[in-house]
Amino acid sequence: MANLKSLLSDIRACRICVETPRGAPLPHEPRPVVRASNKAKIAVFGQAPGLRVHQSGVPFTDPSGDRLRDWLGLDEDAFYDESKVAIVPLGFCFPGYTEKGADKPPRKECAAAWRAQLMAALPNIETAILVGAYAQKWHLGKRAKSSLTETVLNWRDYAPDYFVTPHPSWRNNSWLKKNPWFGDELLPELRKRVRALTSA
């Protein structure tokens, strides 16, 4: 089993996307953002930090984080308690913006370099929340459906090991309105599972 403390130190010092990138280098200084403990029973596996998180150095310190905590039924103290919740994006650094102003996809260097080691160092995860299509495709592999909507619609196929969600960004407000079953059916079960694992 990997030494998690040493591994996290190595990740936080990582400069692969600047010094040996796949394609164009990261357009700014790296600031890897990750929180984890080998005691955590819940993991939030997302895509990559946004600009606000890059500036704060703390994951989900933005309106997306407010919505995600509401989905999970956790306050900030519980959400940021590393012994309860590991927060591990596919890409540890803010990847920058596309020409249209959207966040770029997670850098491919991160998962290739660190993901397997980090998963091995988190032996007590009982439920992982897969936030967005990138995390779902990486963790579910061929079990992921052809679209995020179809994957999330079939959430019972993955629970309780995984709960699949869209990204909690405001950009998905219309998706949430079109898919009320997400709030009516999935979220109550997700909150029940989170409550059971954080109160044990």
C-alpha positions, 0 to 999 in steps of 0.5 A, a space after each residue: 500500500 502506498 504511503 498516503 502522506 508521502 504520495 500527497 506530498 509528491 502530488 502537491 509538488 507535481 509539475 508534469 503538466 508544465 515540465 513534461 506535458 502531453 501537448 501544450 503545457 499548463 498556461 499557468 503555475 500548477 497548484 494541485 488540489 487534493 484532500 484525502 485520508 486513508 480513514 475516509 469512507 466516502 470519496 468525491 471524484 470530480 474532474 478538475 478545479 475551477 479558477 476559484 479553487 485554483 486561487 483558494 487551494 481548497 476544493 469546491 470553494 465556489 457555488 458548485 461546492 455549495 450545491 454539491 454539499 446540499 446534494 450530499 446533505 453535508 455541512 462544510 465541517 463534515 465535507 472538509 473533514 478528511 477522515 470522512 471525505 476524500 476529495 480527489 479530482 481526475 486533474 489536480 490543477 485548474 486546466 484553463 479555459 477554452 476559447 468559449 470560456 468553458 473550463 478545459 477537460 482535466 489534464 491527461 497527465 494527472 490520472 496517468 501519473 497518479 490515479 492508480 497509486 492514489 486509489 491503492 492508498 485509499 483502502 477504506 472507501 465504501 462509496 465514491 461520488 462520481 461527479 461528471 462524465 470524466 470521472 464516470 468514464 474513468 472509474 466505470 469504464 465500459 459500465 458507463 453509458 454512452 451519455 452522462 444522462 443515461 449513466 445517471 439515469 441508471 444510477 441504481 446499477 452502480 450504487 452503493 459503491 458509486 453514486 453518479 451525478 452531473 457536475 453541480 455547476 450552474 451550467 447544468 441548471 437546465 439539465 436539472 430542470 429537465 431531469 427532476 427524477 435526479 432530485 426526487 429519486 437519486 439524491 434521497 438515497 445518496 444522502 441516506 448513504 452519506 449519512 450512514 457512512 459519516 455517522 458511523 
